């Protein structure tokens, strides 16, 4: 064999380099092979992607965010985070104002406005607590130009329904005072933690309200305290009620005549859930 065809001798360093390259390739193939098994993967610490900032749970992509420290330095703002998802407040504080005045005696709903709305409200209470076990609800009735606190926040749903039934047995009487109810609801929601919601749901079946003073002053308090008011009217629309809902960022729905409890419940669910 000619001397020019003789194989070139390997240097020790070249052998070591080639061996390391082959080892890295084999190791990478082995990782890909076993990656299908969950127990071969690294832990996915999804809880590190949730950042509680100013009472709002935020989703932060790890590839977009820098290291998360206890002082929240380096957290990507929600608006700047691609694909960020904002979660609703962990705890919902809801005050339900239920009209129990003379207007609820009308029989354009079956059997009447009072009991039709009552059945829908009881179903709504169970649904809200089923969807959000940490929900807190208080109930207020409006009758005889006064607001009456039926139960406070934190009352179990079964007890709420019992107390509501006992209150409604007294019947519908007198005139409602929307302002007195809103003022009482503000007192119930006062001092709630900033990471919780402050909501008022009004179930109204009257076309008038008898208030002790200018209700627009109460509206300003609601806006200052960041309380949203939503309402469902089972009577002809009352302007001031819809105006309050619009100004506080809530929702307003009106149910027409010849409607049963199912439609009222659907309207309530669309607003409150």
C-alpha positions as CSV (number, residue, x, y, z in Angstrom):
1,X,0.0,0.0,0.0
2,X,1.3,3.4,-0.9
3,X,2.4,5.6,1.9
4,X,-0.1,8.3,0.7
5,X,-3.0,5.9,1.4
6,X,-2.0,5.1,5.0
7,X,-4.7,6.1,7.6
8,X,-4.0,9.2,9.5
9,X,-3.3,8.5,13.2
10,X,-5.8,9.9,15.7
11,X,-4.5,12.3,18.2
12,X,-5.7,11.7,21.8
13,X,-7.5,15.1,22.0
14,X,-9.5,14.3,18.8
15,X,-10.6,11.0,20.2
16,X,-11.8,12.6,23.4
17,X,-13.7,15.3,21.5
18,X,-15.4,12.8,19.2
19,X,-16.4,10.7,22.2
20,X,-17.9,13.6,24.0
21,X,-19.9,14.7,20.9
22,X,-21.3,11.2,20.5
23,X,-22.2,11.0,24.2
24,X,-24.1,14.3,24.0
25,X,-26.1,13.1,21.0
26,X,-26.9,9.8,22.7
27,X,-28.0,11.5,25.9
28,X,-30.2,13.9,24.0
29,X,-31.9,11.0,22.2
30,X,-32.4,9.2,25.4
31,X,-34.1,12.2,27.0
32,X,-36.4,12.5,23.9
33,X,-37.2,8.8,24.2
34,X,-38.3,8.9,27.8
35,X,-39.9,12.4,27.7
36,X,-43.2,10.8,27.0
37,X,-43.3,9.5,30.6
38,X,-44.5,12.0,33.1
39,X,-42.2,10.7,35.8
40,X,-39.2,11.5,33.6
41,X,-40.1,15.1,33.2
42,X,-39.2,18.0,35.5
43,X,-41.8,19.3,37.8
44,X,-44.0,22.0,36.2
45,X,-44.4,24.5,39.0
46,X,-47.5,26.2,37.7
47,X,-48.1,28.0,41.0
48,X,-45.0,30.1,40.3
49,X,-46.8,31.5,37.3
50,X,-49.6,33.1,39.4
51,X,-48.7,36.4,40.8
52,X,-50.9,38.2,43.3
53,X,-50.5,41.9,42.7
54,X,-53.0,44.5,44.0
55,X,-55.5,41.8,44.7
56,X,-55.6,40.5,41.2
57,X,-54.4,37.1,40.1
58,X,-52.2,37.3,37.0
59,X,-50.8,34.7,34.7
60,X,-47.2,35.4,33.7
61,X,-45.4,33.4,31.1
62,X,-42.1,32.3,32.4
63,X,-40.5,32.9,29.0
64,X,-41.7,36.5,29.1
65,X,-41.0,37.3,32.8
66,X,-37.8,37.8,34.7
67,X,-37.1,36.2,38.0
68,X,-39.9,36.7,40.5
69,X,-38.9,38.1,43.8
70,X,-40.7,38.6,47.0
71,X,-41.0,42.3,46.3
72,X,-42.6,41.6,42.9
73,X,-39.6,43.2,41.1
74,X,-39.4,42.0,37.5
75,X,-43.1,40.9,37.3
76,X,-44.4,41.5,33.8
77,X,-47.5,43.8,34.0
78,X,-50.7,42.2,32.9
79,X,-51.2,44.6,30.0
80,X,-47.6,43.9,28.8
81,X,-47.8,40.1,29.2
82,X,-48.6,38.4,25.9
83,X,-51.6,36.2,26.4
84,X,-52.1,37.4,30.0
85,X,-55.3,36.3,31.7
86,X,-57.0,38.3,34.4
87,X,-58.9,36.3,37.0
88,X,-62.0,37.6,38.8
89,X,-61.6,38.4,42.5
90,X,-61.1,35.3,44.6
91,X,-63.9,36.3,47.0
92,X,-67.2,37.8,45.8
93,X,-69.1,40.0,48.2
94,X,-72.7,40.4,47.0
95,X,-75.5,42.2,48.7
96,X,-78.9,41.3,47.3
97,X,-81.7,43.9,47.7
98,X,-85.1,42.3,47.3
99,X,-88.2,44.4,46.8
100,X,-91.0,43.3,49.2
101,X,-93.2,46.4,48.7
102,X,-96.8,46.7,47.4
103,X,-95.7,46.6,43.8
104,X,-94.7,42.9,44.2
105,X,-98.3,41.9,44.6
106,X,-99.0,42.3,40.9
107,X,-100.1,39.1,39.2
108,X,-98.5,39.7,35.8
109,X,-96.1,37.0,36.9
110,X,-97.2,33.6,38.2
111,X,-98.3,33.3,40.9
112,X,-97.3,36.9,41.5
113,X,-94.2,39.1,41.3
114,X,-93.2,38.4,44.9
115,X,-93.2,34.6,44.8
116,X,-91.9,34.4,41.3
117,X,-88.9,36.5,42.1
118,X,-88.5,34.7,45.4
119,X,-88.2,31.2,43.8
120,X,-85.7,32.6,41.3
121,X,-83.6,34.2,44.0
122,X,-83.4,31.0,46.1
123,X,-82.2,29.0,43.0
124,X,-79.7,31.8,42.3
125,X,-78.3,31.6,45.9
126,X,-77.6,27.9,45.5
127,X,-76.1,28.4,42.0
128,X,-73.7,31.2,43.1
129,X,-72.4,29.1,46.0
130,X,-72.0,26.1,43.8
131,X,-69.9,28.1,41.3
132,X,-67.9,30.0,43.9
133,X,-67.8,28.4,47.4
134,X,-65.9,31.4,48.7
135,X,-68.8,33.8,47.7
136,X,-70.2,35.9,50.5
137,X,-73.8,37.1,50.3
138,X,-76.0,39.4,52.4
139,X,-79.8,39.9,51.9
140,X,-81.8,43.1,52.3
141,X,-85.5,43.5,51.9
142,X,-87.2,46.8,50.9
143,X,-90.7,47.5,52.4
144,X,-92.5,50.3,54.2
145,X,-89.8,52.8,53.0
146,X,-87.2,51.0,55.1
147,X,-84.4,48.6,54.4
148,X,-84.2,45.5,56.6
149,X,-81.1,43.3,56.9
150,X,-82.2,39.7,56.6
151,X,-78.7,38.1,56.9
152,X,-75.2,39.4,56.9
153,X,-72.2,38.4,54.8
154,X,-70.9,34.9,55.5
155,X,-74.2,33.3,56.3
156,X,-74.5,29.8,55.0
157,X,-76.8,29.5,51.9
158,X,-79.2,27.1,53.6
159,X,-79.7,29.5,56.5
160,X,-80.1,32.4,54.0
161,X,-83.0,30.7,52.3
162,X,-84.7,29.9,55.6
163,X,-84.4,33.5,56.8
164,X,-85.6,34.8,53.4
165,X,-88.7,32.5,53.5
166,X,-89.5,33.7,57.0
167,X,-89.2,37.3,56.0
168,X,-91.4,36.9,52.9
169,X,-94.1,35.2,54.9
170,X,-94.8,38.7,56.3
171,X,-96.0,39.6,52.8
172,X,-95.4,42.6,50.5
173,X,-96.4,45.9,51.9
174,X,-95.7,49.6,51.8
175,X,-93.4,51.5,49.4
176,X,-89.7,50.7,48.7
177,X,-86.8,53.1,49.3
178,X,-84.0,52.4,46.9
179,X,-81.7,54.9,48.6
180,X,-82.1,53.4,52.1
181,X,-81.3,50.0,50.7
182,X,-78.2,51.2,48.9
183,X,-77.0,53.0,52.0
184,X,-77.4,49.9,54.1
185,X,-75.6,47.8,51.4
186,X,-72.7,50.3,51.5
187,X,-72.5,49.8,55.2
188,X,-72.4,46.0,54.8
189,X,-69.6,46.2,52.2
190,X,-67.6,48.8,54.1
191,X,-64.1,47.5,55.1
192,X,-64.0,44.6,52.7
193,X,-60.5,43.6,51.5
194,X,-59.3,45.2,48.3
195,X,-58.9,41.8,46.6
196,X,-62.6,41.0,47.0
197,X,-65.4,42.3,44.8
198,X,-68.1,44.7,46.0
199,X,-71.4,44.0,44.3
200,X,-75.0,44.9,44.8
201,X,-77.8,43.1,43.0
202,X,-81.3,44.7,43.1
203,X,-84.4,42.7,42.4
204,X,-87.0,45.4,41.9
205,X,-90.8,45.2,41.1
206,X,-91.9,48.8,41.6
207,X,-92.1,51.9,39.5
208,X,-91.3,54.4,42.3
209,X,-89.0,54.9,45.2
210,X,-89.5,57.0,48.3
211,X,-86.1,58.3,49.5
212,X,-85.3,60.5,52.4
213,X,-82.8,62.7,50.4
214,X,-81.1,63.1,47.1
215,X,-80.3,59.6,45.8
216,X,-77.6,61.1,43.6
217,X,-75.4,61.6,46.7
218,X,-75.7,57.9,47.3
219,X,-74.7,57.2,43.7
220,X,-71.5,59.2,44.3
221,X,-70.7,57.2,47.4
222,X,-71.1,54.0,45.3
223,X,-68.7,55.3,42.7
224,X,-66.2,56.4,45.4
225,X,-66.2,53.0,47.0
226,X,-66.0,51.1,43.7
227,X,-69.2,49.3,44.2
228,X,-71.0,48.0,41.1
229,X,-74.8,47.9,41.1
230,X,-76.7,45.5,38.9
231,X,-80.5,45.2,38.7
232,X,-83.3,43.2,37.3
233,X,-86.6,44.9,37.0
234,X,-89.9,42.9,36.9
235,X,-91.8,46.1,36.4
236,X,-91.7,49.0,33.9
237,X,-88.3,50.5,33.8
238,X,-87.5,53.1,36.5
239,X,-84.9,55.6,35.1
240,X,-82.9,56.2,38.3
241,X,-82.3,52.5,38.8
242,X,-81.0,51.9,35.4
243,X,-78.9,55.1,35.6
244,X,-77.2,53.9,38.8
245,X,-76.4,50.6,37.1
246,X,-74.9,52.4,34.2
247,X,-72.9,54.8,36.3
248,X,-71.4,52.1,38.5
249,X,-70.5,49.7,35.7
250,X,-73.2,47.2,36.5
251,X,-75.8,45.5,34.3
252,X,-79.6,46.1,34.0
253,X,-82.2,43.7,32.7
254,X,-86.0,44.1,32.4
255,X,-88.3,41.2,32.3
256,X,-91.6,41.5,30.4
257,X,-95.0,40.3,31.4
258,X,-96.3,36.7,31.1
259,X,-92.9,35.4,32.2
260,X,-92.4,32.6,34.7
261,X,-89.7,31.8,37.3
262,X,-87.4,30.2,34.8
263,X,-87.0,33.3,32.7
264,X,-86.5,35.4,35.8
265,X,-83.8,33.0,37.0
266,X,-82.1,33.2,33.6
267,X,-82.0,36.9,33.8
268,X,-80.6,36.8,37.3
269,X,-78.0,34.3,36.3
270,X,-76.9,36.4,33.4
271,X,-76.3,39.4,35.6
272,X,-74.9,37.8,38.8
273,X,-72.8,35.0,37.5
